[in-house]
Amino acid sequence: MPAKKYVTWVAVAFVAFYVFKQPQGAAQSVNNAANGLANAADSLASFVTALG
């Protein structure tokens, strides 16, 4: 279990480093992820609507 804790802390440290060193790149990554989720939700809604 300690390995999982270390991996989590390393991931958090990497994200913090990325945000401080490349804030526009980090914002673009979040924006891309949000757009991807929104597109997936739209596609799922269209699929469910087409079913009934």
Secondary structure, 3 states (H helix, E strand, C coil): CHHHHHHHHHHHHHHHHHHHHCHHHHHHHHHHHHHHHHHHHHHHHHHHHHHC
